[in-house]
Amino acid sequence: MKKNTFVTHLECSISGKRYEKDLVHGLSDKGKPLLVRYDLEKIKEVFSKDYIKKTDKNGFWRYSFLLPVETSNIISLGEVLTPLISLDNVAKKLNQKGDLLVKDEGLLPTSSFKARGLGVAVSMAKQFGIGHLAIPSNGNAGAAMAAYGAKAGIKCTVFCPDDTPEINIREISRLGAEIFKVNGLINDCGKIVREGKDEVGWFDVSTLKEPYRIEGKKTMGLELAEQLNWELPDVIFYPTGGGTGLIGMWKAFSELQKLGWVGKKLPRMVAVQADGCAPIVDAWRQGKETAELWENANTIAAGIRVPVVVGDFLIIRAVNESDGFAISVSDNEIVEARDFVSKTEGTLLCPEGAATLAAFKKSLITSRSPTKAAEKIEPILPPLFRNNLALLIRLLLIANSKGVLPPSFLKLILIKLIFTPLFSLEKISILSKAILFLPFNGSAFFVLINLLASLP
């Protein structure tokens, strides 16, 4: 097999352990996703932004130098650059002066953004000579794998929850894949795929359980950067189930930054989930990097009905590193947002896409309300701070009124309190007494906070 010019190795996302690039891999030996690494310095020497303008490659394959697939193994179904649609009317109704854009992924093969990840993953399966792929799917991923698998001549087997819409079932079947309905959710389907690997011999293409769907999904970020003339958005609201797209875009932005193609400012990444299935939101609010299994998951946005996520820590890291947040919305809010944008803009959103607009609207409402201080700060603060929000605000007000904290220290101490883990009620009590009874100045008060933070 011809070696890829720019892939150097694969890397465990939790331990950093290196894995050989030319071998078939699933998860790392830690049971975590593997990430593809590239010789970015060499890419910088060979390619420029001008090259992309001149390439004749279709759609996301125009970024093939930042993908692991050899040219001879690329499977293309006529991909295009998906358009950015301006929601000007919506922005006006929401009193927003900035640009509000939606990326219309419906123009990709099988009418879904899943084509990005599965296009690359199936191409890599061809490159490695894999003859049988299996995937758990709520519908769209199964169709994308079936389509690219049919083109590549690779057998595909898809397991779907039994409430998957019939139109998705028919689509997958007509694309030649074996399809089975499972009495359960997508994680139950994933269990069947996992258990059948040895017995049946298929390769597991579940979300983040192989390294290459991330690489396909990251092309959303590459494409977005190119379409916006290499000036990235301020904020990206992303519908988050398995999270491959959010993780992939964050990886893309990091690679572009190292290439010197974008500036230091990167978008704030917002993970959007449904109230009926929000394991990432729940974990983020608790200050955790890993999410618990979400019991009895239920939402009309089936694409983000993913009760357990193998890449949970990667999603949460991207959110935190970007100064973003995680937020959930109700099914009613999703329907309302869908109807709002369709009647205002003439643009039909799927429930998952509508969830992002609902989340955007919700974040605007909470940030504007002067009577909901906790909700105003809620999207951007860790949960332990929010839990004691009233006490901390009162503490700072007392300090300010006593002249203990000059204005120059207020912001510094507030930031310290926000990012101090496990700042318990007992420690807050100590700080309160220090303010009330001791002649501390701002510097001494800050020292006390550091001391308390170091104590168990």
C-alpha positions in Angstrom: 0.0 0.0 0.0 1.3 3.4 -0.9 2.1 5.4 2.2 0.3 8.7 2.8 2.7 11.6 2.4 1.6 13.7 5.4 0.1 11.3 8.0 2.9 10.7 10.6 1.1 8.5 13.1 -2.0 8.0 15.2 -2.3 9.0 18.8 -4.4 8.0 21.8 -6.5 10.9 22.7 -6.1 10.2 26.5 -2.5 8.9 26.9 -0.7 10.4 23.8 0.7 6.9 22.9 1.7 6.7 19.3 0.2 4.1 16.9 1.5 3.1 13.4 -0.3 4.8 10.6 -0.5 1.9 8.1 -2.3 -0.6 10.4 -6.0 -1.1 10.9 -7.0 0.4 14.3 -10.1 0.7 16.4 -9.8 2.2 19.8 -6.5 2.6 21.7 -5.4 0.2 24.3 -7.0 2.6 26.8 -10.3 2.1 25.1 -10.3 5.7 23.8 -10.5 7.3 20.3 -7.4 7.5 18.2 -6.5 10.8 16.5 -4.7 11.1 13.2 -1.6 13.3 13.2 0.0 15.0 10.3 3.4 16.6 9.3 2.0 20.1 9.4 5.4 21.7 8.8 5.7 19.8 5.5 2.2 20.6 4.5 3.0 24.3 5.1 5.9 24.0 2.8 3.9 22.4 0.0 0.4 23.9 0.2 -1.1 27.3 0.6 -4.6 28.7 0.7 -4.2 29.6 -3.0 -3.9 25.9 -3.8 -7.4 25.2 -2.5 -8.8 27.8 -4.8 -7.3 26.1 -7.8 -7.9 22.5 -7.0 -10.4 20.5 -9.1 -11.2 18.0 -6.4 -14.9 17.8 -5.4 -16.3 19.1 -2.1 -14.5 18.1 1.0 -11.9 16.1 -1.0 -10.3 19.4 -1.9 -8.7 19.2 1.6 -7.2 15.8 0.8 -3.7 16.9 2.0 -5.2 17.1 5.5 -6.9 13.8 5.2 -5.5 10.2 5.5 -6.8 8.8 2.2 -4.6 8.1 -0.8 -5.9 9.7 -4.0 -6.4 6.3 -5.6 -8.7 5.2 -2.8 -10.9 8.3 -2.7 -14.6 7.3 -3.1 -16.6 10.3 -4.3 -20.3 10.6 -4.8 -20.2 14.1 -6.2 -19.7 16.0 -3.0 -20.1 19.8 -3.1 -19.2 22.7 -0.9 -22.3 23.1 1.2 -23.6 26.7 1.3 -23.8 29.1 4.2 -27.3 30.5 4.4 -27.7 33.9 6.1 -30.7 34.0 8.4 -31.1 37.8 8.1 -34.8 37.8 9.0 -34.3 35.7 12.0 -31.4 37.9 13.2 -33.6 41.0 12.8 -36.5 39.5 14.8 -34.0 38.5 17.5 -32.5 42.0 17.5 -29.1 40.7 16.5 -26.7 42.9 14.6 -24.1 40.2 13.7 -24.3 37.6 11.0 -26.4 34.6 11.8 -25.5 31.7 9.4 -26.6 28.1 8.9 -24.5 25.6 7.0 -26.8 23.6 4.7 -25.4 20.1 4.8 -28.4 18.7 3.0 -26.7 19.0 -0.4 -24.2 16.3 0.5 -24.7 12.7 -0.7 -27.6 11.0 1.1 -28.6 14.6 2.2 -26.7 14.5 5.4 -23.4 15.7 7.0 -22.8 12.1 7.9 -21.4 11.8 4.3 -18.3 13.6 5.4 -17.3 11.1 8.1 -18.4 8.0 6.3 -17.0 9.1 3.0 -13.5 9.2 4.6 -14.1 6.1 6.8 -15.2 3.9 3.9 -12.4 5.2 1.7 -10.0 4.2 4.4 -11.7 0.8 4.6 -11.0 0.4 0.9 -7.4 1.5 1.4 -6.9 -1.2 4.1 -8.8 -3.9 2.1 -11.6 -4.3 4.7 -14.5 -6.2 3.2 -17.3 -5.8 5.7 -18.4 -2.8 7.7 -21.0 -2.6 10.5 -22.5 0.5 12.2 -25.2 1.4 14.7 -27.3 4.3 13.4 -30.3 6.4 14.0 -30.7 6.6 10.2 -28.4 9.1 8.5 -25.0 7.5 9.3 -26.3 4.1 8.1 -27.4 5.6 4.8 -24.1 7.4 4.2 -22.1 4.2 5.0 -24.4 2.2 2.7 -24.0 4.6 -0.2 -20.2 4.9 0.0 -20.0 1.1 0.7 -22.0 0.4 -2.4 -19.7 2.5 -4.6 -16.6 0.8 -3.0 -18.0 -2.7 -3.3 -17.8 -3.2 0.5 -20.5 -5.1 2.3 -22.4 -3.0 4.9 -24.5 -4.0 7.8 -26.6 -1.5 9.8 -28.4 -1.8 13.1 -31.1 0.8 13.8 -33.4 1.4 16.8 -36.8 0.0 16.0 -38.4 3.5 16.0 -36.1 4.8 13.3 -38.2 6.6 10.6 -39.3 4.2 7.8 -37.9 6.5 5.2 -34.4 6.0 6.6 -34.9 2.3 6.8 -35.9 2.1 3.1 -33.1 4.4 2.1 -30.5 2.2 3.8 -32.0 -1.0 2.3 -32.2 0.4 -1.2 -28.5 1.3 -1.1 -27.8 -2.4 -0.7 -26.9 -2.7 3.0 -28.2 -5.4 5.4 -30.4 -3.7 8.0 -31.7 -4.9 11.3 -34.1 -3.1 13.7 -33.2 -3.4 17.3 -35.5 -3.2 20.3 -33.6 -0.4 22.0 -31.6 2.7 21.4 -28.4 3.4 19.5 -26.2 2.2 22.3 -28.0 -1.1 22.3 -27.3 -1.3 18.5 -23.7 -0.5 19.2 -23.5 -3.4 21.7 -24.6 -5.8 18.9 -22.0 -4.4 16.5 -19.3 -4.7 19.2 -20.2 -8.3 20.1 -20.4 -9.4 16.5 -16.9 -8.2 15.5 -15.2 -11.6 16.3 -18.1 -13.8 15.4 -19.1 -12.3 12.1 -15.8 -10.6 11.2 -17.1 -7.1 10.3 -15.2 -3.9 11.2 -16.9 -1.6 13.7 -17.4 1.9 12.2 -19.3 3.2 15.3 -18.8 6.9 16.2 -15.2 7.5 17.4 -14.5 3.7 17.5 -12.3 4.1 14.4 -10.0 7.0 13.7 -11.3 8.3 10.4 -14.8 9.6 10.7 -13.4 12.5 12.8 -11.1 13.3 9.8 -14.1 13.5 7.5 -16.2 15.6 9.9 -13.3 18.0 10.5 -13.8 19.1 6.8 -16.8 21.1 8.1 -14.4 23.3 9.9 -11.9 23.5 7.0 -14.7 24.4 4.6 -16.2 27.0 7.0 -12.8 28.7 7.3 -12.4 28.9 3.5 -15.9 30.1 2.9 -15.4 32.9 5.5 -12.1 33.9 4.0 -10.2 32.3 6.8 -11.9 34.5 9.5 -13.7 32.0 11.8 -17.1 32.7 13.4 -17.3 34.0 17.0 -19.5 31.1 18.1 -20.6 27.7 16.7 -23.7 26.0 18.0 -23.5 22.4 17.2 -26.1 19.6 17.6 -24.2 17.0 19.7 -25.0 13.3 19.9 -21.8 11.3 19.5 -19.9 14.6 19.0 -17.7 13.6 16.1 -18.5 16.9 14.2 -17.7 19.2 17.2 -14.5 17.3 18.0 -13.5 17.2 14.3 -14.1 21.0 13.8 -12.1 21.8 16.9 -9.3 19.6 15.5 -9.5 21.3 12.1 -9.2 24.8 13.7 -6.2 23.7 15.7 -4.5 22.4 12.5 -5.3 25.5 10.6 -3.9 27.6 13.4 -0.6 25.6 13.3 -0.5 26.1 9.5 -0.8 29.8 10.1 -4.0 30.0 8.0 -6.2 31.4 10.7 -5.5 33.7 13.6 -5.3 33.1 17.3 -9.0 33.7 18.0 -11.0 30.5 17.6 -14.8 30.1 17.8 -16.5 29.3 21.1 -17.9 25.8 20.7 -21.4 25.2 22.0 -22.6 21.6 22.5 -26.4 21.5 22.0 -28.4 18.6 23.2 -32.1 17.8 23.9 -33.5 17.9 27.4 -34.5 14.3 27.0 -31.0 13.1 26.3 -28.3 15.5 27.6 -25.4 13.4 29.1 -22.8 15.9 27.9 -24.7 18.9 29.3 -25.1 17.1 32.6 -21.4 16.2 32.8 -20.3 19.7 31.9 -22.6 21.3 34.4 -21.0 19.1 37.1 -17.5 20.0 36.1 -16.8 16.5 34.8 -15.0 15.3 31.7 -16.8 12.0 31.4 -20.6 11.5 31.1 -22.8 8.9 32.7 -25.3 6.8 30.7 -28.5 8.8 30.1 -31.4 6.6 31.1 -34.6 6.5 29.2 -33.4 8.9 26.4 -36.2 10.4 24.5 -36.4 13.3 22.0 -37.8 14.1 18.6 -34.3 14.9 17.5 -33.2 11.3 16.9 -29.8 12.2 15.6 -28.7 13.6 19.0 -30.4 10.8 21.0 -27.1 9.2 22.0 -27.3 8.1 25.7 -23.6 7.3 26.1 -20.6 8.7 24.2 -17.1 7.2 24.0 -15.6 10.7 23.1 -17.3 12.5 25.9 -14.1 14.0 27.3 -13.1 15.2 23.9 -16.3 17.1 23.5 -16.1 18.7 26.9 -12.5 19.6 26.4 -13.3 21.3 23.1 -16.1 23.2 24.9 -13.9 24.3 27.8 -10.8 25.1 25.7 -12.9 27.3 23.5 -14.6 29.1 26.4 -17.9 27.6 25.1 -20.7 26.0 27.0 -23.1 23.0 26.8 -26.9 23.7 26.7 -30.0 21.6 26.3 -33.4 22.5 24.9 -36.8 21.0 25.1 -38.6 19.3 22.2 -41.2 22.1 22.3 -38.4 24.6 21.9 -37.0 22.6 19.0 -40.4 22.5 17.2 -40.9 26.2 17.9 -37.4 27.1 16.4 -38.0 24.9 13.4 -41.3 26.5 12.6 -39.9 30.0 13.3 -37.1 29.7 10.8 -39.1 28.0 8.1 -41.8 30.7 8.2 -39.3 33.5 8.5 -36.6 32.4 6.1 -38.1 29.7 3.9 -35.5 27.3 5.2 -36.5 23.9 6.6 -34.4 22.6 9.4 -34.3 19.1 10.7 -35.0 18.7 14.4 -31.3 18.5 15.2 -30.5 21.7 13.3 -33.5 23.4 14.8 -32.1 22.5 18.3 -29.1 24.8 17.6 -31.4 27.7 16.8 -33.4 27.0 19.9 -30.2 26.9 22.0 -29.1 30.2 20.4 -32.5 31.8 21.3 -32.4 30.4 24.8 -28.9 31.7 25.4 -30.0 35.2 24.3 -33.0 35.2 26.6 -31.1 34.1 29.6 -28.3 36.6 29.1 -30.7 39.5 28.7 -32.8 38.9 31.7 -31.7 41.1 34.6 -33.9 39.1 37.0 -32.2 35.8 36.3 -28.6 36.4 37.4 -27.9 32.7 37.7 -29.3 31.9 34.3 -27.4 34.8 32.8 -24.1 33.3 34.0 -25.1 29.7 33.7 -23.9 29.0 30.2 -20.3 30.1 30.9 -19.6 29.0 34.5 -18.7 25.6 35.9 -21.5 24.1 38.0 -19.8 24.2 41.4 -19.7 28.0 41.1 -23.3 28.2 39.9 -24.5 26.1 42.9 -23.2 28.7 45.3 -23.8 31.7 43.1 -25.8 33.7 45.5 -23.3 33.3 48.3 -20.4 34.2 46.2 -22.1 37.3 44.8 -23.0 38.4 48.3 -19.5 37.8 49.4 -18.0 40.1 46.8 -20.6 42.7 47.5 -19.8 42.7 51.2 -16.1 42.9 50.3 -16.6 45.8 48.0 -18.8 47.7 50.5 -16.2 47.4 53.2 -13.5 48.7 50.9 -11.6 45.4 51.3 -11.5 44.8 47.5 -10.6 47.7 45.3 -12.0 47.5 41.7 -8.8 46.1 40.4 -9.1 43.0 42.5 -12.8 42.3 42.0 -12.5 40.8 38.6 -9.3 38.9 39.5 -10.9 37.3 42.6 -14.1 36.5 40.8 -12.2 34.6 38.1 -10.2 32.8 40.8 -13.4 31.7 42.6 -14.9 30.6 39.3 -12.1 28.3 38.4 -11.3 26.9 41.8 -12.6 23.4 42.0 -14.6 22.1 45.0 -15.0 25.5 46.6 -17.3 24.3 49.3 -19.7 26.1 51.6 -17.2 25.7 54.4 -14.5 27.5 52.5 -17.0 30.2 51.5 -17.8 30.6 55.2 -14.2 31.1 56.1 -13.9 33.8 53.4 -17.0 35.5 54.7 -15.6 35.7 58.2 -12.3 36.9 56.9 -14.0 39.8 55.2 -16.3 40.6 58.1 -13.8 40.4 61.0 -10.2 40.8 59.6 -8.5 43.9 58.3 -7.5 42.2 55.0 -6.6 44.2 51.9 -7.2 42.8 48.4 -3.8 41.1 48.1 -4.1 39.3 51.4 -7.7 38.2 50.5 -6.4 36.7 47.2 -3.6 34.9 49.2 -6.3 33.4 51.4 -8.3 32.2 48.4 -5.2 30.4 47.1 -4.5 28.9 50.5 -8.1 27.6 50.8 -8.0 26.2 47.3 -4.9 24.1 48.2 -6.6 22.5 51.1 -8.7 19.3 50.8 
